[in-house]
Amino acid sequence: MVKICCIGAGYVGGPTMAVIALKCPSIEVAVVDISAARIAAWNGDELPIYEPGLDEVVRQCRGRNLFFSADVERHVSEADIVFVSVNTPTKTRGLGAGKAADLTYWESAARMIADVSKSDKIVVEKSTVPVKTAEAIEKILTHNCNAVNFQVLSNPEFLAEGTAVQDLLRPDRVLIGGRETAAGRKAVDALKDVYARWVPADRIVTTNLWSAELTKLAANAFLAQRISSVNAISALCEATGADVSEVAAAVGMDGRIGPKFLTAGVGFGGSCFQKDILNLVYICERHGLHEPAAYWKQVIEVNDYQKRRFVTRVVSSMFNTVSGKKVAVLGFAFKKDTGDSRETPAIDVCKGLLADGAAVCVYDPQVTEDQIRQDLAAVGEPMRQVGVARDAYEAAGGAHAICILTEWDEFKALDYRRIFDGMQKPAFLFDGRNVVDGGELRRIGFIVYSIGKPLDPWLRGMPAVA
Ligand SMILES: NC(=O)c1ccc[n+]([C@@H]2O[C@H](COP(=O)([O-])OP(=O)(O)OC[C@H]3O[C@@H](n4cnc5c(N)ncnc54)[C@H](O)[C@@H]3O)[C@@H](O)[C@H]2O)c1
């Protein structure tokens, strides 16, 4: 029986391995992590991450051919294929701080693999890593373990949180990069065989190692760039009376452009886009490619601008101050259908509102109160001005304004008449995800701001740029 071990039981490692186990009953899959608490949660009733459909997949395979364990070394030593899906955050200090990827977790995983391996292994980069990381990994493995042959492959993950299970079941493509040697090709074929059990052959793409590593960074940069592009246009729409939804729909009908990822909003978040672009910028700079670096950096700058612009809209609309006013924040996750709040725009928006003296009351269907408080404390915000509510009605009760920061479906179906009746007047609603029907809310009596849409008379002429 082929044995797979995945180091890192996070948002990528957990769902990816669960789907491999589901589709490959003859393969034994062990997911290991240094966090005993995370492993306990994977083995319990409440999984450590929220993903639609994931519970069912895990329930079908757990204990059959899918195992979660904190016994990292044993499972690594027994495996034929070792996926490494550890976190690769942005470095916070030292060389490349603020841009380069921090490969500490990766390096310690690689050293451990070298230490415990007694049989040949295929080591698969599942984490997003800088291009050329495989070379460094090969050196660590071969210099620390002579008796064993390792083949390093790059197999970046393209799943999106919120749709991870569907993305894994029906991927647009699976990308596998390997060395262009006989042993490298054999390793690529072995990994291909795993995916070929459910992914059509024409969707499994093989490349050299560096193309695979760079593709992941490039794909995230392209996705984020589309969001910053439509957000840049949204600012111009507000200045001119154009409607960004109309513009985006018509632009997206061009077959060369396509309709996806053209929704204007308060900015992108999540653990990947910013970190991967910063990493790309850093790699460009290290190669002396300053213009490409500046180009990609601008994607992040427009994203920051969009968040600042939103806060300025809120404050300037409300008589230039939110001091002492209650602002309900609906949605804290960086997107709907996930409980993940890493790099969520909600953190920056709350920070801006709190800095102006607002009392924010947050409601999110999936992000826990502890997580919300932890995220806001991490950016230095005083907790006495932060409340967390159990539902949208509680959050909005007595509030002067509502800010919608995540596009959860339930925010479309709220009883806005009831909410309006319970709010201070004038009642403001700032829709950072364009989920509500502005016209309907105006009829109820709200003053509404929707990103990139023709402005309410109340908002015209007010500064929108921080
Ligand atoms: N989250 C996404 O949507 C997504 C999508 C595609 C790619 N990625 C990439 O995948 C990688 C993992 O992302 P994630 O969101 O799953 O991260 P995560 O933080 O959710 O999970 C990483 C896990 O690795 C564990 N870990 C770290 N070092 C370890 C070690 N030496 N031994 C055992 N366990 C260790 C951590 O305890 C943690 O549970 C990152 O490189 C990320 O950029 C993420």
Ligand as a Chemical Component Dictionary entry (heavy atoms), coordinates in Angstrom:
data_LIG
# 
_chem_comp.id                   LIG 
_chem_comp.type                 NON-POLYMER 
_chem_comp.pdbx_formal_charge   0 
_chem_comp.three_letter_code    LIG 
# 
loop_
_chem_comp_atom.comp_id 
_chem_comp_atom.atom_id 
_chem_comp_atom.alt_atom_id 
_chem_comp_atom.type_symbol 
_chem_comp_atom.charge 
_chem_comp_atom.model_Cartn_x 
_chem_comp_atom.model_Cartn_y 
_chem_comp_atom.model_Cartn_z 
_chem_comp_atom.pdbx_ordinal 
LIG N1  N1  N 0  -4.944 28.974 2.787  1  
LIG C1  C1  C 0  -5.070 28.908 1.481  2  
LIG O1  O1  O 0  -6.123 29.193 0.911  3  
LIG C2  C2  C 0  -3.902 28.465 0.630  4  
LIG C3  C3  C 0  -4.122 28.125 -0.715 5  
LIG C4  C4  C 0  -3.052 27.690 -1.470 6  
LIG C5  C5  C 0  -1.785 27.613 -0.909 7  
LIG N2  N2  N 1  -1.581 27.969 0.382  8  
LIG C6  C6  C 0  -0.233 27.807 0.937  9  
LIG O2  O2  O 0  -0.181 26.588 1.659  10 
LIG C7  C7  C 0  0.683  26.717 2.802  11 
LIG C8  C8  C 0  -0.084 26.353 4.059  12 
LIG O3  O3  O 0  -1.143 27.276 4.211  13 
LIG P1  P1  P 0  -2.303 27.039 5.270  14 
LIG O4  O4  O 0  -3.293 28.124 5.050  15 
LIG O5  O5  O -1 -2.725 25.614 5.261  16 
LIG O6  O6  O 0  -1.473 27.320 6.624  17 
LIG P2  P2  P 0  -1.910 26.961 8.114  18 
LIG O7  O7  O 0  -1.206 27.934 8.986  19 
LIG O8  O8  O 0  -3.390 26.825 8.193  20 
LIG O9  O9  O 0  -1.307 25.482 8.348  21 
LIG C9  C9  C 0  0.042  25.200 8.465  22 
LIG C10 C10 C 0  0.217  24.136 9.544  23 
LIG O10 O10 O 0  1.577  23.689 9.512  24 
LIG C11 C11 C 0  1.939  23.334 10.849 25 
LIG N3  N3  N 0  3.404  23.267 10.939 26 
LIG C12 C12 C 0  4.304  24.279 10.810 27 
LIG N4  N4  N 0  5.553  23.811 10.908 28 
LIG C13 C13 C 0  5.456  22.464 11.104 29 
LIG C14 C14 C 0  6.410  21.401 11.273 30 
LIG N5  N5  N 0  7.717  21.658 11.226 31 
LIG N6  N6  N 0  5.938  20.155 11.477 32 
LIG C15 C15 C 0  4.605  19.887 11.506 33 
LIG N7  N7  N 0  3.666  20.840 11.343 34 
LIG C16 C16 C 0  4.080  22.118 11.135 35 
LIG C17 C17 C 0  1.316  24.431 11.672 36 
LIG O11 O11 O 0  1.176  24.041 13.027 37 
LIG C18 C18 C 0  -0.034 24.618 10.958 38 
LIG O12 O12 O 0  -1.065 23.843 11.553 39 
LIG C19 C19 C 0  1.210  28.138 2.765  40 
LIG O13 O13 O 0  2.442  28.146 2.107  41 
LIG C20 C20 C 0  0.173  28.876 1.932  42 
LIG O14 O14 O 0  0.726  29.995 1.272  43 
LIG C21 C21 C 0  -2.619 28.368 1.168  44 
# 
loop_
_chem_comp_bond.comp_id 
_chem_comp_bond.atom_id_1 
_chem_comp_bond.atom_id_2 
_chem_comp_bond.value_order 
_chem_comp_bond.pdbx_ordinal 
LIG N1  C1  SING 1  
LIG C1  O1  DOUB 2  
LIG C1  C2  SING 3  
LIG C2  C3  SING 4  
LIG C2  C21 DOUB 5  
LIG C3  C4  DOUB 6  
LIG C4  C5  SING 7  
LIG C5  N2  DOUB 8  
LIG N2  C6  SING 9  
LIG N2  C21 SING 10 
LIG C6  O2  SING 11 
LIG C6  C20 SING 12 
LIG O2  C7  SING 13 
LIG C7  C8  SING 14 
LIG C7  C19 SING 15 
LIG C8  O3  SING 16 
LIG O3  P1  SING 17 
LIG P1  O4  DOUB 18 
LIG P1  O5  SING 19 
LIG P1  O6  SING 20 
LIG O6  P2  SING 21 
LIG P2  O7  DOUB 22 
LIG P2  O8  SING 23 
LIG P2  O9  SING 24 
LIG O9  C9  SING 25 
LIG C9  C10 SING 26 
LIG C10 O10 SING 27 
LIG C10 C18 SING 28 
LIG O10 C11 SING 29 
LIG C11 N3  SING 30 
LIG C11 C17 SING 31 
LIG N3  C12 SING 32 
LIG N3  C16 SING 33 
LIG C12 N4  DOUB 34 
LIG N4  C13 SING 35 
LIG C13 C14 SING 36 
LIG C13 C16 DOUB 37 
LIG C14 N5  SING 38 
LIG C14 N6  DOUB 39 
LIG N6  C15 SING 40 
LIG C15 N7  DOUB 41 
LIG N7  C16 SING 42 
LIG C17 O11 SING 43 
LIG C17 C18 SING 44 
LIG C18 O12 SING 45 
LIG C19 O13 SING 46 
LIG C19 C20 SING 47 
LIG C20 O14 SING 48 
# 
